[in-house]
Amino acid sequence: MTIHAQQRGLIVEDDPAWQEILAELLTDMGLAVDIADSLDAAIAALRAASHRLAVVDLSLTGGSRQAGNYTAYDEEGLRVLEAVRRYDPGCSAILLTGFATVELAVSALTERGAYTCLRKETFRRAEFRELARRILARASPASLPEAEPGAPAHETPAQAAGLASSQGSVLLVEDDAGWRNVLAELLAEAGCQPRASGSFGEALGYLRRERFVLAVVDLGLASSLDPGSNRDGYQVLASARAAEIPAIVVSGLASLADVERAYADFGIFAYLEKQAFDRSAFRAIVSEAIASGQAGAGELGRLTPREREVVGLLVQGLANKEIARAMVISTNTVKRYLKSIFQKLDVDSRAAAVAKAVAAKTSGGWNPVG
């Protein structure tokens, strides 16, 4: 891919070693690189020139974790994300951190406009290059009209290149590179377009931006908040269920409690153990799961994943403020989602939208409860 010589990248990082790694990667891609080690320096760089890509560390100015809590300085990277949106709206930002909690990942993606979140402890140069290429291949966000909730998503680079498959896009969440490659190959063989990620933060970014027909998830994703817990896969399952995407678990964690929780709490389609993994069985289950998600979607199938999430919360009887809190969005955004939902379902009230969702659930064609 050829990148215009005047395009620039911004690195906001206070660790010299990471500055060097990231600068080398972006320079190799043809970007002119600016480096800032604080919020003030980042704002100055954003004001001085436009950038296509910013890589932002969450923890700046030497903040540290103390007794499991974060100091005020640890989240200064979030303020940098806000500055990117304010001063350089054509710039896509990646949050890169060693201390990303689920709450911070959600906040960065939904409130601060980050493209995705990456963890330093699972950082891979090749995957970062591919992610950066995808971002640079997109039209500048500033040049695209702002879409109302429910508007069709812009084409992904794969779709623009004619690579979209007959089965659709599948979210693959696996932090082991070997298993990730195997599963991606099998998904491609099954006629799917895999979108691979290695963490909850990356997966959540994809779920916010793209449509998927299936999620394939490893439960044993290392947690950046508590590496010993090794259960971020459950967070991915919760997000997939809220978006009404059928999920298959492929995991080495095969305890009875894990299996029961995955089925009971997250409604997964199937649970496969890595120790007894069968390639042919996996491909067959993938096709069955996709077919189950597409069957009888009808009118409600026109809703986006986020709109389906809103409908699911409506069915539970939540008010606008409660929906906003559950989805980490503003009440005004909830109202815009509701307007789009009413138009697509041809209804004029919450009660009517709930009635259609419940009717679809009863017929087995759609399950709105997240």
N, C-alpha and C positions, 0 to 999 in steps of 0.2 A: 504494500500500500504506500502510495506517495503522499507525503504530508507537506503542505505548503511551508516554505522556509520561515515565514513570519509567525507561524503558530507557536504558542508558548505553553509551557507547563509550569505549575507552581508547586513547590514542595514546602509544606509547613511542618517542620520537625525540629526538635531541639537536640536530638542525638546525632552527633557527627557521623557515626557509622551508618545510620539509616539514611542520612542525607546523601552520603556517597553512593550507597546501593541504589537508591531511587533516582538520583541524578544520572547515574550511568545508564539505567534502564530507559529513562525518558529521552536522554540524549541520543541513544542508539536508535530510537524511533524517529529521530529527526526534529525533536522539539528543542527550542531554546528554553533553558531552564532557569527559573528564579527560585531562590531559596530564602525562606524566612524561618526564624526560630521563636517567634512570639506573635501574639494577636496584632500588636501595633505594626510589626514589620510586615505581616501578611496583608493588613489593610493598605499599607503604603504600596505594596507590590500590586495589589488589585486595582488601586487607583491609577497606578503609573502605566499599566498596559493590560490589554485583554488577554485572557488565557482560555485554552480549550479544555484543560484538565488540571485539577488540583488534587494533590494527595495530602491529606491532613491527619496529623497525629492527634489523638484525643487529649493526651496529657502533655501540656507544655509548661515551661518555666519551672521544671523540676518538681512538680507535684508528686506526691507519693501516697501509697495506700497505708492507712493506719487503722489497725483493729477492724479490718473488713470494711471500712468506710473510705470514701473518696474526699480528698480536700477540694476546696473551691477551684484550685488551679488545675486539678486533674481533668476537668471538663471544659477547659478553655477552647479545645478544638471545636466544640459545638458552637461557640461564638464565632469561630473562624468560618464555619459553614454558613452561618447567618450573614456574615460579611460577604461571602462569595455570592450569595443570592442577591444581596443589596447592591454591591459595587460591580459585579461581573456576572450578570445573569446568563451569559452564553457559555459559562464554564461549568463543566460537570465535575463533581467532587467525590472522591473516594475517602472514606474514613478508615484509617489504618491505625490499629491500636493493640496493645497488649492487655487492656483492661476494659473490654467491651461487655457490659451486662446486656441482658435481653432488653431491659428498659431503655438503655442508651441506644441500642441498635434501632429500636422502634422509633425513638425520638429523632434520631439522625435521619431516618428514611422518610418519616411521615411529616415531621415538623420543620426540619432543617434542609430538606431537599437533597440529601446525599444520594448518589447513584447506587452505592452499595457500601457495605462494611466488610473489611478484611481484618483478620487477626494476625499479629506479628508472629505468634508461635507456630502458625500453620502456613506462613507465607511461602509461596513458590514463585520463582522468577518467571517460569514459562507461563503459568496461569495469569500472573499479573500482566505480562505482555499481551496475552490474548484479550484480557479484559480491557486494557487500555486501547487496543486496536478496535474493539467493538465500540467503545465510547467515541473514538476519533472518527469512526466511519459514520456515525450518526450525524444528522443535521444539527447545527448548533441550536440548543434549546431556545435561545433568544430569537431565532428566525422562525420558530414554529408557533402557530396560533395557540393560545391557551385553551385547553379543552375543558368542557364542562364534564362533571362526573357522568360516566356512562358513554362518553364518546368513544368511538373505536380507537384502539391503541395504534401508534405509528408502527410501520413495518419493522420487524427486527432485521438485522443484517442478513440472517439466514433466509428470511422470507424474500428480501429484496434480491437475493442472489438466486432465487428459485429453488432453494433447498428444503422448503417446508415439505413434510412427508404427508402421506395419506392418513396416517393415524393421528398426527398432531404433535404438539410439543409436550415433552415429559420433563418434569423437574426431578433431577437426580441429586440427592444430598448424601454425600459419602466423603469422609475425611481421609480414608485410606486410598492412596493413589492407585494401587494395584486393583483394588475392587472397583474403584471409580471407572477405570479404563475398561474392565471386563463388562460391567453393567452398561456402560455407554455403548459398547460394541453390540451387545445383545439387543438393546433398545433400538439401535439403528437397523439391526437385522429384522426386527419386528415391525419395521416401517415407521418408526417414531423419530422425532428430532430431539435428542437429549440435550438438556441444558444443565450442565454439571456445576455443582458448587460443593465446597468443603466445610461450610459452617452455617449456623443459623442466620447470621447476619447477611451472608451472600444470598442464601435461599429466600429470605424475606424480601430482599431487594428485587429478585426476579418475580416473586409473587405479586408485588406491588405494581410491576410494570407490564407483565405479560400474562397471556392466557395459557393455561395448561389443561391437558386432558387427564393427567395422572401425575402422582408424586411417588417416587421410589426413595425410601428413607432408611438410613442406618440409625438405629436408636443410640448407638454408642458414639455420638459426637462429643468431643471434648468440650467442656464448658469453660469459657474464658474467665468467668467469675469464680467458679469452683472446679478446677481441673479434676479433682477427685470424684466429682459427681457423675461426669461422663454421660449426661442425659439430655443434652440439648436437642436430640432427635424428637423428644416429646413436644418441644416447642414448635418444631416444624410441623408435626402432625396436627397440633392444635390450629396452626395457621392454615394448613391445607384443608382441614375440615371446615373452618370458618368460611373458606372460599369455595366450599362444596366441590373439592377435587378428591376423587377416590385415591386411596393411598395403599401402597404395598410396602411392608417392612422387610428389609433384608438385613439381618443383624446376627452378630455373634453372641449377643446377649439373649440366651434362650431359656431363662428361668421361667417357671410357670407364672410367677407374678408379673413379669414383663409382658408375656403373651396376653394374659388376661386383661391387663391394664390397656394395652394397645387396642384390643377389640372393644372392651367395655367403655372406655373413656373417650376414644378417638374414632371409633367406627371404621377401622381399617378393613380393606377388602381381603388381604391375605398377609400372613406372617411366614417368612421363609428363613430358615437357619442357614448361616454360611457353612456350617460344618457338614450339612447334608445338601448343599446347593446342587440343583440340576438345571442345566442350561435350557433344555427343551421345555421343562415344566415352567420355568420363569417366563419364557416367551409366550407360552399359552396363557398363563395367568395375566400377563400384561394386556393381551388382547381382550380377555374376559373383563378385566377391571375397566378398561376404556369403554367397552360396550355397555357396561352397567351404568357408567356415569353419563353416557349419551342417551340412554333409552328414555323415551318419554319426557324429555326436558321441556318440550312445548314452549309455551309463552314465556315461562320463567327462564328458559335457556337463553333468552336474549339479554339477560342481565349480566353485568360484569361481576367478577368475583367479589369486589367490594360491595356492590349493590346487593348481591346475594347474602353477604354477611349482615348488611343492614336489615334485610327482610328476616333473616334468622333471629335477630335481636328483637324485631317487631313482634314476631310470633311469641317470643318469651315475655312480651308485655312491657318492655323497657321504654321509658320516656326518652326524648331527644337528648337530655343531659346525660342520662345513663348510657345511651348508645355512644355518645361522644367520648365518655370516659372509657368505655370498653374498647373502642377502636383507636383511642389516642388521637382524636381529631376534634375540631371545634364544632359547636352546635350549628353554626352557619353552614359548615360543610355537610353535616347531617341533613339539613334542610335541602341542600342542593341535590344530595343523593336521593332524598325522598321525591323531589320533583321529577327527577329522571326516571325513577322507579314507577311513579304514577303514570307517566306518559307511556312507558313501554308496556305496562300491564293494562292500560286503558281504564284506569280507575281514578277516583278523585278523593279517596280517603284512606287512612291507615287501616281501618277495619276491612275495607274491600281488598286491599293488598294482602292482608293477613288471611282473609278468606280464600283467596286464590292460592296462596302458599300452602295452606292446610289442605285444600282440596287436592293439590298436586302431591302432597305427602301421602294422603290417604290412598291415592291411586297407585302409589309406588313409583311415580315418575320423577319425583324431586324431593329432596330432604332439606328443608330450609334451616333446621336447627343446628347451630354450630357448636 
